[in-house]
Amino acid sequence: MDFFNFFKSKKESSKDKAKERLQLVLIHDRANVSPEFLEMLKGEILEVLSKYVEINQEDFDVTLTSAPNEDGTREVPALVANIPIMQMKRPEEINNNRK
């Protein structure tokens, strides 16, 4: 790490934010995934996980990004989830919710 970069602000510039948004739009387009589909997917993931764990829903986030494929020849869409787990549910809680 460069010594002087250590003192620079860690804030993202508007250019960096715009670049990140554009990359996300391109990824969504290449994966042929609409924002509505991604929201439905997030809702279902949250619903299933909530049966087993308590989740901080405010910080729950699922995004579509890209990652290298297995042989590293190209970028492929990847689903990345940030799921802050507050507490695991006990087996009896899980079984009671199924009835």
C-alpha positions in Angstrom: 0.0 0.0 0.0 1.3 3.4 -0.9 2.0 5.5 2.3 0.2 8.6 1.0 -2.9 6.7 -0.2 -3.4 5.7 3.4 -4.5 9.2 4.3 -6.7 9.7 1.3 -10.5 9.7 1.8 -12.1 6.3 1.4 -15.3 7.8 0.0 -16.3 6.7 -3.5 -16.4 9.4 -6.1 -19.5 9.9 -8.2 -17.5 8.5 -11.1 -16.9 5.3 -9.2 -20.5 5.0 -8.2 -21.7 5.6 -11.8 -19.2 3.0 -13.1 -20.4 0.4 -10.5 -24.0 1.1 -11.5 -23.2 0.7 -15.2 -21.4 -2.6 -14.5 -24.5 -3.9 -12.6 -26.8 -2.9 -15.5 -24.6 -4.7 -18.0 -24.4 -7.8 -15.8 -28.2 -7.8 -15.4 -28.6 -7.3 -19.2 -26.2 -10.1 -20.0 -27.8 -12.5 -17.5 -31.2 -11.5 -18.9 -32.5 -10.8 -15.4 -35.0 -8.0 -14.8 -35.0 -6.0 -11.5 -38.4 -7.4 -10.8 -37.1 -11.0 -11.1 -34.2 -10.2 -8.8 -36.6 -8.7 -6.2 -38.8 -11.9 -6.4 -35.7 -14.0 -5.9 -34.6 -11.9 -2.9 -38.1 -12.3 -1.4 -38.1 -16.1 -1.8 -34.6 -16.4 -0.4 -35.5 -14.3 2.6 -38.7 -16.4 3.1 -36.9 -19.7 3.1 -34.0 -18.6 5.3 -36.4 -17.0 7.8 -37.8 -20.5 8.6 -34.4 -21.4 10.0 -32.7 -18.2 11.2 -33.5 -14.7 12.3 -32.2 -12.3 9.7 -31.6 -8.6 9.9 -33.8 -7.7 7.0 -32.5 -4.1 6.8 -29.0 -5.2 5.9 -30.1 -8.3 3.8 -28.9 -7.8 0.3 -28.7 -10.0 -2.8 -27.0 -8.7 -5.9 -26.1 -10.0 -9.3 -22.4 -9.6 -10.2 -19.9 -11.4 -12.4 -17.2 -13.9 -11.6 -14.7 -15.8 -13.7 -16.0 -19.2 -14.9 -14.3 -22.4 -13.8 -11.6 -22.3 -16.5 -11.1 -18.5 -16.2 -11.8 -17.8 -19.9 -14.7 -15.5 -19.4 -17.0 -13.7 -16.8 -20.3 -15.3 -15.9 -23.2 -14.0 -13.8 -22.9 -14.7 -10.1 -25.5 -14.2 -7.3 -24.0 -12.7 -4.2 -25.9 -12.6 -0.9 -25.1 -10.6 2.2 -27.3 -12.2 4.9 -26.7 -10.9 8.4 -27.9 -13.7 10.7 -29.0 -12.5 14.1 -29.8 -15.8 15.7 -30.3 -19.5 14.7 -33.7 -20.9 15.4 -34.1 -24.0 17.7 -35.4 -27.2 16.1 -38.6 -27.0 18.0 -39.3 -23.5 16.6 -38.7 -24.7 13.1 -41.0 -27.7 13.6 -43.7 -25.5 15.1 -43.7 -23.2 12.1 -44.2 -26.1 9.7 -47.5 -27.2 11.3 
